[in-house]
Amino acid sequence: MRATLSSGWPTLLRRLEFVAYPAAAGAAFTLLSLGVVTWLPALAAMGHALQRWREEGDSRCFANALSAFPRYWRALWRHGLLSTVVAAVLAANITYLLGRSEPWTFVVLAAQAGIAAAFVIHHVALAAEAGRAPDGSVRSWSPGALALGFGSAARGTALLGAVVSAVLLSLVVPLGPLLLGPSIPVLLALSFADPRRHTP
């Protein structure tokens, strides 16, 4: 019995890493996002920290996200500001439409929901592309993000599903949606973007 527990302990620790390190990166994202318009650079910095963990085994996800943030802030603050405005407008529109009962509101609401879904997919993919290439710029990251998020219907659906499921499934953990809601989808996007997935 003791031998069985001893042999299973390293496996258990490895499995816990897939919760602990994304949660640490998510904690850094949450802290950095307190500036409201800083959420997109924070998402990219979190992607960079998760990529270093995936590629190099660097487990300092919290510290690496914090240290990478200034670089991403310089590259993404304009994009982040515009995206914040767009997100606020979408949220206001959806909230308004949910309170209406006219027949036409369903069509407009569906269109707004579709735009919101595309918005989420794009920014998760953008964070992954930025995390993989920290010395790049929005101009170099955007084509890869579009290909990653929208080049495959199955991939885009998986990224959107990861966002929704990560938030819902982590509700049982204190602060779970804040810690794992952003990090799990970006981690999945990084996995999709890994060139090793496409080599025979």
Solvent accessible surface area in square Angstrom, and as a share of the most:
residue,aa,sasa,rsa
1,M,182,0.81
2,R,201,0.73
3,A,80,0.62
4,T,94,0.55
5,L,115,0.57
6,S,69,0.45
7,S,81,0.52
8,G,35,0.33
9,W,142,0.50
10,P,63,0.40
11,T,47,0.28
12,L,82,0.41
13,L,81,0.40
14,R,133,0.48
15,R,167,0.61
16,L,92,0.46
17,E,61,0.27
18,F,122,0.51
19,V,81,0.46
20,A,54,0.42
21,Y,54,0.20
22,P,0,0.00
23,A,21,0.16
24,A,31,0.24
25,A,0,0.00
26,G,0,0.00
27,A,32,0.24
28,A,0,0.00
29,F,30,0.13
30,T,35,0.21
31,L,90,0.45
32,L,29,0.14
33,S,24,0.16
34,L,133,0.66
35,G,43,0.41
36,V,99,0.57
37,V,46,0.26
38,T,20,0.12
39,W,47,0.17
40,L,0,0.00
41,P,0,0.00
42,A,0,0.00
43,L,12,0.06
44,A,0,0.00
45,A,0,0.00
46,M,0,0.00
47,G,0,0.00
48,H,20,0.09
49,A,0,0.00
50,L,0,0.00
51,Q,27,0.12
52,R,69,0.25
53,W,23,0.08
54,R,69,0.25
55,E,87,0.39
56,E,121,0.54
57,G,55,0.53
58,D,19,0.10
59,S,50,0.32
60,R,147,0.54
61,C,1,0.01
62,F,79,0.33
63,A,55,0.42
64,N,8,0.04
65,A,0,0.00
66,L,59,0.29
67,S,79,0.51
68,A,2,0.02
69,F,32,0.13
70,P,65,0.41
71,R,89,0.33
72,Y,1,0.00
73,W,84,0.30
74,R,161,0.59
75,A,36,0.28
76,L,0,0.00
77,W,90,0.32
78,R,165,0.60
79,H,39,0.18
80,G,0,0.00
81,L,84,0.42
82,L,113,0.56
83,S,4,0.02
84,T,26,0.15
85,V,82,0.47
86,V,57,0.33
87,A,37,0.29
88,A,60,0.46
89,V,80,0.46
90,L,16,0.08
91,A,58,0.45
92,A,62,0.48
93,N,54,0.28
94,I,43,0.22
95,T,98,0.57
96,Y,122,0.46
97,L,10,0.05
98,L,122,0.61
99,G,69,0.66
100,R,95,0.35
101,S,111,0.71
102,E,59,0.26
103,P,124,0.78
104,W,125,0.44
105,T,9,0.06
106,F,153,0.64
107,V,104,0.60
108,V,59,0.34
109,L,39,0.20
110,A,54,0.42
111,A,54,0.42
112,Q,27,0.12
113,A,51,0.40
114,G,43,0.41
115,I,91,0.46
116,A,25,0.20
117,A,27,0.21
118,A,41,0.31
119,F,36,0.15
120,V,47,0.27
121,I,16,0.08
122,H,34,0.15
123,H,11,0.05
124,V,11,0.07
125,A,0,0.00
126,L,0,0.00
127,A,0,0.00
128,A,0,0.00
129,E,23,0.10
130,A,0,0.00
131,G,1,0.01
132,R,79,0.29
133,A,47,0.36
134,P,33,0.21
135,D,136,0.71
136,G,29,0.28
137,S,51,0.33
138,V,42,0.24
139,R,213,0.78
140,S,70,0.45
141,W,5,0.02
142,S,28,0.18
143,P,80,0.50
144,G,24,0.23
145,A,0,0.00
146,L,93,0.46
147,A,57,0.44
148,L,10,0.05
149,G,1,0.01
150,F,94,0.39
151,G,58,0.56
152,S,34,0.22
153,A,91,0.71
154,A,78,0.60
155,R,57,0.21
156,G,5,0.05
157,T,95,0.55
158,A,38,0.29
159,L,1,0.00
160,L,54,0.27
161,G,35,0.34
162,A,12,0.09
163,V,31,0.18
164,V,78,0.45
165,S,45,0.29
166,A,9,0.07
167,V,55,0.32
168,L,105,0.52
169,L,137,0.68
170,S,6,0.04
171,L,112,0.56
172,V,131,0.75
173,V,68,0.39
174,P,117,0.73
175,L,119,0.59
176,G,0,0.00
177,P,38,0.24
178,L,91,0.45
179,L,40,0.20
180,L,23,0.11
181,G,5,0.05
182,P,21,0.13
183,S,0,0.00
184,I,57,0.29
185,P,1,0.01
186,V,0,0.00
187,L,26,0.13
188,L,55,0.27
189,A,0,0.00
190,L,0,0.00
191,S,30,0.20
192,F,29,0.12
193,A,14,0.11
194,D,10,0.05
195,P,78,0.49
196,R,152,0.56
197,R,137,0.50
198,H,124,0.55
199,T,85,0.49
200,P,183,1.15
